[in-house]
């Protein structure tokens, strides 16, 4: 039996979700089944929306797990996790590895839905010439999406650090309060002793 390969960071994060929060993976797989069985535009749209929600939930859970383990969860890592989850929708082997938590590396999406009975004609442009404005807009939106994901990851990290600082500050306040109480008690004892000495 060959030696098991160490999973990449993105694969490790998804594997941990499968082992710790399998219900999130189950919801994603169920959305895949709904997409494969969709027979019309409306059911396809509904299944796609459900799948997007399930995908975001898995990505969020994986990001938290990676951050808790001191690993990066943003930028390229999140993109690779997204690609693997997309691949799981079209490839049974990838989906099985996702469910069992045994992914080893990033998977790539197949060309089409295997076994799907529903298909729609691909929209064709009125002109064979590419639209440079549209391509520029796509690249702009993709860049903004990456920047916003990075900002969200950074904000999540700052929130985690702030919670740690708040807890440390709370402990410091409690210790200061206790020190104040002890000092006040000692002051009263000294004042009592002073009065006794003064009466002599």
N, C-alpha and C positions, 0 to 999 in steps of 0.2 A: 504493500500500500504506500503510495507516494506521500511525501510530506505536505501537510496542508499549507497553503500560501497565506501569508499575513494579509488581511484585508486592507485596502486603502482607507484613508480617513473617512471619505464619504460613504463607502460601503460599511465600515464599522459603525458609523452613526445610525444608518438604516437598520443594521442588524440588531443594534441595541433597542431600537423602537419595537422591532418584531418580538424581542424577548421580554421587554418590560411593559409594553402597551400594545399587545397584539390586537386589541379591539380596533385601533386606528388602522392597522394593516388590513384587518378583515373588512372594514368599511370601504377601503380603497379597492380591494378585490371585488367586492359586491358591485361597486360602481363600474368596474371593468365588465362584469357580466351583464349589467344593464345596458351598457353601450353596445356590446356584441349582439344583444337581443333586440335592440331598437329597430322598429320597423317603419318609422316615419320621422319627419323632421321634428315634430314636437317632443316625441319621446327621446330622440337623440339629444335635443337641447336640454331637456330636464336631466338626463343621465350625465351629460357633460358638466352641467353646473354642480351636480352632486359629486362628481369625480374631482372637480377643482377644489371644492371644500375639503374633501378627504385628503387630497394631495397637500394642501396648505397645512392641514393639521399634522400630517406626518412630518413635513419639513420643519414645522415649529418645534415638535417634540424632539426631533433629531438635533436641532440647533441647541436646545437647552442641554441635552445630554452631552454634546460635544463641548460646550462651554464649561459645564461642571467638571469635565475631564481635563480641562486646560487645553483643549484643541480648538483650532479655528473652525468656524461654522459659516462664515460669510464668503462673498465673492465666488471664486472658482469652486470651492467645496460645495456651496449651495447649488451652483449651476450643475455640478456633476450629480448631486443627489437628485435634482429635478430630471436630468436626462435618464437616470436609472429608473425612476418612477414612471416616466413616459414609456420606457422600453418594456416595463412590466405589463403595460396595457396591451402590448402586441406580441409578446413572446412568453410562452408558457414556462419555459425553463427559468427565465429571469423572475417571473412571478412566483414560481415555486421557491426559488432561492430567497426571495424577499420575505415570503411567508415563514419560511423555516429559519430565517436569520443567518443564512450561510453565504451571503454575497461576498465576493472577493475583490471586485473592482467595478468601475463604472460600466454600465451597459448602455448600448445605443439602440434607439427605437427602430423597429422594422418599418418597411415601406408602407404597409397598409394593415388594416385589421384582419387577422386570420379568421376565416370562417364566418365573417360578417355577412348577413343577408341584406343589409341595408347599405345602399350606396347612393350618392348624389353626384351629378356631373360636376366636374371641376370648373369653376368660373374661368372664362377665357377673356382676356382683354380685347377691347374692340380693335386695338392696333397691335401688331406684333412687336412694335418698338417698345423697349422698357421705359418706364416713367421715372426719370431721375429724381423728381420731387418726392415721389412716393418712397423710393428707396432711401433717400436722405431722411425722410420723416421716420421711417422704420428704424434706421440706425440711431436717430436722435432719441426715439422712445425707448429703444433697447438700452442705450446708455443711461437714460434717466432712471429706468427701472433698476439697473445695476447699482447706480448711485443711491437710490432710495433704499434698496435692500441693505447696502453697506451702512447707511445712516441708521436704519432700524437696528441692525446688529450692534452698532456702536452705542446706541441709546440703551439697548437691553443690557449691555455690559456695564454702562455707567450706572444704571438702576441697581444692578447687582452689587456694585462696589458701594453705592450710596447706602444700600440696606446694611451692608457690613459696617460702614462707618457709623450709621445710626445706632446699631446695636452696641458698638464699642462706646459711643457717647453715652448711651443709656446706662451701661455698666459703670462708666466713670462718674455719672451723676449719683448713682446709688452708693458708690464708695465714698464720694464726697459728703453725702448726707450722713452716712454712718460715722465718718470722721468728725463731722460737726457735732453730732450727738455725743460722741465720746468726749470731745473737747469741752462741750457745755457741761457735762456731768462732772468732769475734773475741775472746771472753774468753780462750780458750786461747792465742791468739797474744800477747795482752797479758801473760798470766801468764808465758809463755816469755820474752818480752822483759824482764820484771821480774826474773826469775831471772838472766838474763845480766848485767843492770846490777848486781845485788847481788853477783855474784861478782868484779866488778872492784875 
